[in-house]
Amino acid sequence: MSTTKMATNKDKSLSTKKEAINKRPWPNLPQHILNLLARKPNLLLHISYPGTTKSWTTSTKHCNTSRHPQFPQLQDLETSKWCCLTKTLPQFINIYFRTQVYQWWYYYNNSPPPHFWNHLTQHFVGYSRGLLVKRGPSPSVLEVYDVSTRVYWILPQWDVSVPFRFVALSSCSLNGLDRVVVLTGLTSPAFLVYYRGQHNHAWVRHECTIVDPYDAKKGFMKFTNIIGFEGKFYALSLQGALVVMEEINMRLVITMVGKNRAVPCVSAKYFNEYLLESNGEILLVFLVYQKMLCVVDYVEVFRLHFPKMNWIKVESLQGRALFLENECCIWVNSSQVGCRGNCVYFSQNGTKEWCVFDMESGCISNGLVATFPPYNEPMVEE
């Protein structure tokens, strides 16, 4: 082999290594789940974007039964990460589909048709209902990308002076998207909504003038997490208040406030919250850090009870398993994947190590590699 050819191969190798370092996979899940998603793209609907990491600013004595409780306050540790759309590292889709998916588009109310997206390295800023939200050529350009069909829609231009905190989308119909909701983490505007087919191609700003019941300073709610469910949106405030949003007269209106606060029952210095839909339920999962931010000490799962709108602690997942990582979460039927049921799998913050919380024993097993324990992968229909 000539010196020139050896140098060329070496340059390509270094370039490949550098490219791998400078971009992150999404979703960053165990390979068994990625294989299942590749065979059954409809399971992408089981994935949700993670919520936020919060810390207590005062004593963590949550249970105060006095008539006028002084609630300990929460801070959002990830505000700077989400407010700037230019700080995210490039990512690539970590799913290689094995089934043929037909590409399609529909014209709707004279709106432009979607495009076909072939670039695999982009900046992802949200995921909801099987659709990725990604940054375009500039921070003001946002696009919604259907992972399985590789079709994308261009959203209205984003005002980069407004923080982009969290995004939720209504289900994707044959005519495209219906509503896109973006939380800002502010009170003004509290959130922005794109109503496809009802307004011009623009964001509609919404203010929040409802006092957060858990804010010691009696300030208005600042929303940090949201999920769409059965035509409505359910959002959590910075201080753990739940609100229900419904569309009335072509505007998204807060129609109800939940009964109890969305915080862990055990004492904690920090916690990660994950809000997801699972098998017709809304679940709220906490990874609890009692001592330091890099080690999970406990896991709690709650279910939203209808119609009282209060959180009830879940003792069993009934054959389901949850997988949580820094940029997504997913629920699966354990028998379909081959993992242990009634367990919460999670990746330790800043590491590639997966751990498992057994809900029956309440114990965390450490030291697992980024895969499941050995088993024979179930046969899945193509």
N, C-alpha and C positions, 0 to 999 in steps of 0.2 A: 504494500500500500504506500502510495506516495506521501511525502510530507504535507503537500497541499491538501490532499484528500483527508488525511488524519486531522489536520487543523480544522477543516470544514466540519467534520463529524463532531469534533470537540466543541466547536462553536455552537452547533445545533443542540448538543447535549446541555451545555450551559444555558442556552436560551430557553430550553424546555424546563429546566429546573427553576430558572428565574421566573418564568411565567406561572409555574405551579405555586411558587411562594407568594406571588403578587395577586393571587385571586383565590376565592374561597368557594367550596362546593355548596350547593343548595339543592335539596335539603341534605343536611349532614347527618344522615341516619344510618343505622346498621345495614349492611349489604343485603341481608335477607328481606328487609322491608323495601329497599330500593328495587330488588328483583320483583317483588310482588306488585309494586306500583308500575313497573314497566309492563307487566302482563295485564294489569287491570287499571287503566288510567282513571276510571271512575272513583277509585279510592283516593285520588287527589283531593276529593271533597272532604276527606277526613283530616286533612292538614290545616292547621291554623298557625298564624304568626304568634310569637310569644308576646306577653304583655310588657311588664317593666320590672325593674328592681327597685325596691323601696327600702328606706331605713327609718327608724324611729328617732325623733329629735329629742324626746323626753323619756320618762319612765315608761316601761312596756306593760304596765298594769292595765290590761284592756278591759277587764270585767269590773265595771264600776256601776253599782246599782242605785246610787244616789239620784235624787230627783233632777239635779242639775250637774251632770258629770262633766269633769274637765278632761276631755279626750286627749290622749297623747297624739302628737302630730306626726305626719309622714312627709318624707322628702323623696323625690324621684331622682335616683342616681344616674339615670340615662338621658336626662334632658338634653345635654349637649350633643349626644350621639344622634338624636332624632331631629333636632331643630335645624341642623345643617345637612342638606342633601348632598353636599360635595365631599363629605368626610368618609363615606362608605367605600370600602375596597371593592374592586370588581369581583363578580361572582359568575359561576357557570352552573347550568342545570346538571345535576348529578344523577339523572334518570335517562336510561337508554331504552326507549320504547320498542317492544318486540312485535307489536300488532300494528297493522296498517290503519292509520287514522285519516279519514278524508277531510280535506280542507274545504271550508265553505264560508260564505258570507251572505248577509242579507242587507238590502237597502231598507232604511227605516226613516220615515219622515224627511226624506231628502238629505239625510246626514251622510257623510262620506263613508264608503265601505271600509272595513278593516283591511290591514295589510298582512302579508306573510313575513314572519320574522325568522331569519336564519342565523343571526349572530348569537352565539352561545355565551359570550362574556359581556355582562352588563352589570349595572348597579341596581340591585333589588331593594325596594323600600317598603314593601308590604305584600301580603298574600291573604286572599279571602275567596271562598267559594270556588276553589279550583283555578283562580286567576291570580297571576303575579302582577304587581304594580312595580314598574321599573322606571328609572330615570332615563331620559333620552339624551340627545347630544349635549344638552345644557340642563342645569338644575330647574329651569322653568318649564321644561318639557317632560311630561309624565305620560306613560303608556301602560295600558292594561294588556297583559299577555296571557293567552290561553296556552298552558304548558303542553297539553296533549295534542292540540291541533296546530300549534305554532302560528296562530292568528293573533294580531294585536290591534287595539283601538287607541287612537290618540285622544288624550283627555284635554280639556281646556288648559290654557297656559296658566302656570302656577306663579303666584306673586312670591318671589323668593324672600321678601321681608316678613312673610307669615311663616311661623314654624310649622313643619310637617311632622306631626307626632305619631299618629296611628291611622290606619285606613281600614275600612270595612266596605264590602260591596254586597249588593243584593244579588240574587241568583242570576246567572246568565241565561237569558231566554233565546229563542231562535232569532229574535230581532236585535240581540246584543244586550248591553247593560241597561238596567233601569235606574239605579241610584249608586253613587259613590260617595261615601262619607269619610272625611278626613278630620281627625282631631288635631287641635293645635297645642293643647296643654295650657291654653290661656282662657280668660273669660270673654275677651273681645278681640277677635271673634273666637267663640268657643269651638265651633266646627264649621266646615264648609261642605256643601253638598252640590254634586252635579246631578241634575235631574234630566236624564236623557229623554228627549222627545217632548218635554214639557216646557222647557225654557230655551233660550238661545244657548249657543255653545259657550257657556260661562259658569263659573262657580258662584253659588249663592251663599252669602255669609250669614251665619246665625250667631246671635249673642246668647249668653246665659245670665239670667237675672234671678236664679234660684239659689238661695243661701245653702251652702253645704252644711248639713246637720252635724257634721263631725269636725268642722273647722273652728278652732278656738277663737279666731278673729272674726268669725261670722262673714267670711268672704263668700263670693259666688263660686259655684262649682267649676273646677278645672278637670277636664276629662282626659284620662290617660290610657283607656282600654275600651274596646267596643267589639261587638259581634252582631251579625245579622241572624235573625231566627224567625221563621214563619211570617215574613212580611214586616216585622218590626226590628228595631235595633235596641240592643241592651248595652249601656255604657257604664263604666266604673269611673268614679272621680278619683282624684289624687288621694283623698282622705278615706276612700273605701265606700262611698255611697253609690248605690245602684239606681239608675234611671231607665225608664222605658221610653223610647222615641217612636212616634207614629206619624205617618204622613197625613196631614189635614190641610185641605185647600192648597195643595201643591207645595207645602212647606213641612219640614220635619219638626214636630212639636214634642216636647217632653210632657208625657201624660201621667206618669206615675213615678214615685220614689220608693225604693225598696224598704223593707222593714228592719233589717239589721246590717251591721257594718261588715264589709268584706275584708277581714284581717285574720291572721292565724289565731287559733285559740291558745297556743303555747307561746311562751315568751320568746322573743327573737330580736336580734340586733338588725337583721336584714331579712328580706324574703323576696323571691321571684314569684310573680303571679302569672298564671296562664288561664285564659278564658277560651273555652272551646265547646263546640256542639258535638255530642256523642250519643248516637243511637236515640235521637229524639229528645235529648236532655241538654241543658246548659250546665257544664261543669266548670268549677273554679278550683285550680290546683295551686298550692303553695309549696315551693321549695324553701324550707326554713333554715336560716343560718343563725344559730344561737351564739356562736363564739366568733367566727371569722367568715369573711365573705367567700373564701375559696373552698369551704367544706360544708356540704349539706348535712344537717344533723337530724332533720325530721321532714316528713312529707304529710300534707293534709289535702283531702279532696272534699269539696262541697258540691251540692246539687241545688239548683234554683227551684224552689217549690212554687208551683202555680196553683191557684191564682194569688196567694198571699204575698208573693214576691219576697220571700225570705230564704236565706241560705241554710241548708241542712247538711250536717256532716255525713259523708258517705263512708260506710264501714266495709262495703264490698263492691267491686266493679262487675261482678257477675259474669265472669268469663272474658272480660275485656282486659286489655293492657294499654297503658299510656306510655308514650316515648316523648321525652322533653329534652330539647337542646337549646342552645343560645338563640337560634333564629327560627325555630319552628317547633310545633308539637303535633302529635298524631295519635289517634286511638285506633286500635286494631282488635279483631277477634283473635284471641290467643291460639285457638285451634287452627285458624287459617294460616297463621304465621309460624307456629311451632314454638312459641315462647311460653313462659309461665303466665297463667291468668291471674287476675286480681293483684297485679303488680304495677308499680310505676317505675319505669326505667328512665334514667336521666344521666346526662353527661356532666361531670364535675366542671365547674367554671374554669376555663383556661386550660383544660387538659383534654386528651382524647379518650379518657377512661370512662367507661359506662358502669354505672352502679344500678342496683335494683332495690326498691323499697317494697317489702311484702306487707300488704295491708292487713293480712290476717295476724301475723306475728308482730307487726310494727317495727321490724328490724330492717336495717340497711346492710346489704352485702357489698363489700368493697373489693377492688382489685380485679374486676372483670375487664377484659379487653373490649375493644369497640366492635363486638359481635355478640351473638347469643351463645349460651352454652351449647355444646355439640348436639345436633339432632338431625334427623332426616327431613329435609325440606319437603313440605307437603306438595302434592301434585296440584297444580292450578290450571284450570281450563284456559286455553289460549283464546 
